[in-house]
Amino acid sequence: MATSTTLILLGNDGIRVNISREAAKMSGVLRDMMEDLPEEQTYVPVPIDAADGETLETIARWCEDTTLKMKNGKQLEEERLKKEEEERAEEEKRAKEEEEKWKAEGEAEDEEEDEEEDEAESEASHDDYGAWTAEEQNHINESYEEVVSEEIEVPKQIFFDHDDDDDDAYGAFCSWEMFHPLDPDSLFKAIVGANFLDISLLVRSLSEYIAYQVTNMSTEEMRDYFGIENDFTPEEEEELRKEHAWAEKHEEDDDY
């Protein structure tokens, strides 16, 4: 049997949704299933009781989009590292050529200085202060040769690689763009489905998007957004407002 490149997810309403095996690996549940089960057993629809077909379609689309972004990002990172390696090799090559040039120039200068010293010594008077013994001259020459023969240490440029952790992946590849058309009910269903499938990056992205949506909402607006019924009587609500007046004062101060 030919290898299939997709999985079929079966929603709790009977709707089937296709997802590529590569994108399905973003789900811890589906990834473990593909690793543990024989391949022929993964061809049948996989029942997902925690999500309907529409929600699975949203989750599958997010996984496909994020997987593609990560794949392209990895390719760009590999190209960046390759370019840096080439630049580093070129820098080391230039440093080595410069070192050899310095060494050659130093040797030429040493030879010229030696010739001048020999000429000066042959013309100098051999008094107590101007003459060196042969032993002293040999010692000086040996010491000088040791100094100029030492290799020059050229500092290498230091490069730092980026860490490939979840925070980097989240910041680089996870966006809220596809969440904008979804109503609150669809967002909550997507969180439940993503949590069931163990897609941590999607759960985090959805949670932060919802938190952003309710920022600066009033109590009544939050009740409406989350579908929470107000079970306080007008008297109880007024009493709570008095007890927590400091909170409303703090909210007014934040507006300025």
Secondary structure, DSSP 8 states (H G I E B T S, - for coil): ----SEEEEE-TTS-EEEEEHHHHTTSHHHHHHHHHS-GGGGSS-EE-TT--HHHHHHHHHHHHHHHHHHHHHHHHHHHHHHHHHHHHHHHHHHHHHHHHHHHHHHHHHHHHHHHHHHHHHHHS--STTT---HHHHHHHHHHHHHHHHS--------------SHHHHHHHH--SGGGTT--HHHHHHHHHHHHHTT-HHHHHHHHHHHHHHTTT--HHHHHHHHT------HHHHHHHHHHTHHHHHHHHHHT-
